[in-house]
Amino acid sequence: MFQKTAIPFPEGGIAVVFGAGGGIGRALVGQLQAGQNFKHVVGFSRASTPAIDLLIETTLKEAADFATSQGEIRLVLDATGFLHDDAHGPEKSWRELQPSHLARSFALNAIGPALIMKHVLPLLPRQGKSVFATLSAKLGSIGENRLGGWYSYRASKAALNQLVRTAAIELGRRRPDSICVALHPGTVDTGLTSPFNKTGLEVQSPDAAAGRLLAVIDRLSPGDSGGFLDHRGERLPW
């Protein structure tokens, strides 16, 4: 059962944020820097040094190696994600499905985060609390899908959830104190979602979303590893 009280991280570790250039990523970096849980915060984006590109695995390995050179990694947050661009929006019907858009969605929402896990999970300490958390989406829940549409985004986030679940099983064998989870941040006022925010939705600021996510992470225990949780700490159906 999800813990209602905080479970502290060991002192002296560092926190790492992939996707630090996005709205939620910047807010996470800011709040982690303002907090007392970590001695150092490392943020990676396309503009950081080293820079990352989810489509180029070597940049993710370089980032992971750089992070571990800065200290003992206790928290890794993957705040990357792709919903739309100037050429493609979320599909409303199967008539709009295009191989290139499907492939891009899977590359950025599933394969990229999987490669981050590949390179950072082995770097987590063998003892004491450590967390890898990736931003998934409630739209990736198959059990919650009652409206249809948004094919590429839904399917790629569902794939991400499965990758997290699978990685958590392996992580539990190697580092039983470590935690690997998928988190739904809710609807956040960022460039990713702003064209689709509708009246009546609970839209959070990036700072509010970051605060909620970090509060959930503080309360995670190894029993939560492999889970799919929302920003309130409630479990979501797969």
C-alpha positions in Angstrom: 0.0 0.0 0.0 1.2 3.5 -0.8 2.9 5.2 2.1 1.2 8.3 3.6 4.4 9.5 5.3 7.7 10.5 3.7 10.5 8.0 3.4 13.7 10.0 3.4 16.5 9.6 0.9 20.0 9.0 2.3 21.9 12.2 2.8 24.5 13.5 0.3 23.0 12.1 -2.9 22.2 14.0 -6.2 19.1 14.4 -8.2 19.0 14.2 -12.0 16.3 15.6 -14.3 16.1 14.6 -18.0 13.9 17.0 -19.9 15.0 20.0 -17.8 14.2 22.4 -20.6 10.4 21.7 -20.6 7.8 23.3 -18.4 7.6 20.5 -15.8 11.3 19.7 -16.0 12.3 23.3 -15.2 9.9 23.4 -12.3 11.3 20.1 -11.0 14.8 21.4 -11.2 13.9 24.6 -9.4 12.1 22.9 -6.5 14.8 20.2 -6.1 17.4 23.0 -5.9 15.4 24.8 -3.3 14.9 21.7 -1.2 17.2 20.0 1.3 17.0 16.4 0.1 20.0 16.5 -2.3 23.4 18.1 -2.3 23.3 18.7 -6.1 20.8 18.8 -8.9 21.8 18.0 -12.5 19.4 18.9 -15.4 19.7 17.6 -18.9 18.1 19.0 -22.0 18.9 19.7 -25.7 20.6 22.9 -24.5 22.5 21.5 -21.5 26.2 20.5 -21.3 26.3 17.7 -22.0 23.2 17.9 -24.2 20.8 15.1 -24.7 18.8 13.9 -27.7 16.3 11.0 -27.0 16.9 9.8 -30.6 20.7 9.5 -30.1 21.6 6.8 -27.4 25.2 8.0 -27.0 24.0 11.3 -25.6 22.0 9.6 -23.0 24.9 7.4 -21.9 27.2 10.5 -21.8 24.6 12.3 -19.6 24.3 9.3 -17.2 28.1 9.1 -17.0 28.4 12.8 -16.3 25.7 12.6 -13.6 27.4 9.8 -11.7 30.6 11.7 -11.8 28.9 14.5 -9.8 27.9 12.2 -6.9 25.8 9.3 -5.8 22.6 9.3 -7.8 19.5 9.0 -5.6 16.8 10.4 -7.8 16.3 10.3 -11.6 13.3 12.1 -13.1 12.5 11.7 -16.8 10.3 14.6 -17.7 10.6 14.2 -21.5 7.6 13.6 -23.7 6.0 14.2 -27.1 2.4 14.9 -28.0 2.3 17.0 -31.1 4.4 19.2 -33.5 3.7 21.6 -36.3 3.1 18.7 -38.7 1.0 16.3 -36.6 -1.6 16.6 -33.8 -3.3 13.8 -31.8 -5.3 11.5 -34.1 -9.0 11.6 -33.7 -9.6 8.6 -36.0 -7.7 5.6 -37.5 -8.0 7.5 -40.8 -5.4 9.9 -39.5 -2.8 7.3 -38.6 0.6 7.8 -40.2 3.6 5.5 -39.8 6.0 8.4 -39.3 4.0 10.0 -36.5 3.5 6.6 -34.8 7.2 6.0 -35.0 8.1 9.4 -33.7 5.7 9.0 -30.7 7.2 5.6 -29.8 10.7 6.9 -30.3 10.3 9.8 -27.9 7.7 8.5 -25.4 8.9 4.9 -25.0 12.2 4.1 -26.6 14.0 7.2 -25.4 12.9 6.7 -21.8 13.8 3.0 -22.0 17.3 4.0 -23.1 17.6 6.4 -20.2 16.6 3.5 -17.9 19.2 1.3 -19.6 22.0 3.7 -18.7 20.9 5.1 -15.3 19.3 2.2 -13.5 22.7 0.3 -13.2 24.1 3.5 -11.5 21.7 3.6 -8.7 23.2 2.7 -5.3 22.8 -0.9 -4.1 21.5 0.1 -0.7 19.2 2.9 0.6 16.3 4.6 -1.2 16.7 5.6 -4.8 14.1 6.4 -7.3 13.7 6.4 -11.1 10.4 8.1 -12.1 9.2 8.8 -15.6 6.3 11.0 -16.6 3.7 8.8 -18.2 0.1 9.8 -18.7 -3.4 8.7 -17.7 -4.1 8.5 -21.4 -1.7 5.6 -21.6 -4.0 3.6 -19.3 -5.8 0.9 -21.4 -8.3 0.3 -18.6 -9.3 4.0 -18.5 -9.7 4.4 -22.2 -13.3 5.2 -22.8 -13.1 8.0 -25.3 -10.7 6.7 -28.0 -8.6 8.9 -30.2 -5.0 10.1 -29.6 -3.8 6.7 -30.9 0.0 7.4 -31.1 0.2 9.2 -27.7 -2.0 6.6 -25.9 -0.1 3.6 -27.4 3.4 5.0 -26.8 2.6 5.9 -23.2 1.1 2.4 -22.7 4.4 1.0 -24.0 6.3 3.2 -21.6 4.2 1.8 -18.7 5.1 -1.8 -19.7 8.8 -0.9 -20.0 8.7 0.6 -16.5 7.0 -2.4 -15.1 9.5 -4.8 -16.7 12.5 -2.7 -15.6 11.2 -2.6 -12.1 11.2 -6.4 -11.8 14.8 -6.6 -12.9 15.8 -3.6 -10.7 14.2 -5.3 -7.7 16.4 -8.3 -8.1 19.6 -6.2 -8.4 18.8 -3.3 -6.1 15.9 -4.2 -3.8 15.8 -0.8 -2.1 15.4 1.0 -5.4 12.1 2.1 -6.9 11.1 2.5 -10.6 7.7 4.0 -11.3 5.5 5.8 -13.9 3.8 9.0 -12.8 0.9 10.8 -14.3 1.4 14.6 -13.6 -2.2 15.6 -14.4 -3.0 18.3 -16.9 -0.3 20.9 -16.8 -0.2 24.3 -18.5 2.8 23.7 -20.8 3.4 23.9 -24.5 2.7 20.2 -24.7 -0.9 20.5 -23.6 -1.9 24.1 -23.9 -3.7 23.6 -27.3 -5.9 20.9 -25.8 -6.8 22.3 -22.4 -10.5 22.5 -22.1 -12.8 24.4 -19.8 -13.7 22.2 -16.8 -10.3 20.4 -16.7 -8.2 20.8 -13.6 -5.2 22.5 -15.1 -2.1 22.9 -12.9 0.8 25.3 -13.2 4.2 23.5 -13.7 5.2 24.5 -10.2 2.1 23.0 -8.7 2.5 19.8 -10.7 6.2 19.5 -9.7 5.4 20.0 -6.0 2.8 17.2 -6.2 5.1 14.8 -8.0 7.9 15.4 -5.6 5.5 14.8 -2.7 4.5 11.5 -4.2 8.2 10.5 -4.7 9.0 11.4 -1.1 6.4 8.8 0.0 7.4 6.0 -2.3 8.7 2.7 -0.9 10.1 -0.4 -2.6 6.6 -1.9 -2.6 5.5 0.8 -5.0 8.2 -0.1 -7.6 6.7 -1.0 -10.9 3.6 1.0 -10.2 1.6 3.6 -12.2 0.6 6.5 -9.9 -1.0 9.9 -10.4 0.1 13.2 -8.9 -1.9 12.5 -5.8 -0.3 9.1 -5.2 -3.4 7.2 -6.4 -2.8 4.0 -8.4 -4.0 4.1 -12.0 -5.3 1.0 -13.9 -3.0 -0.3 -16.6 
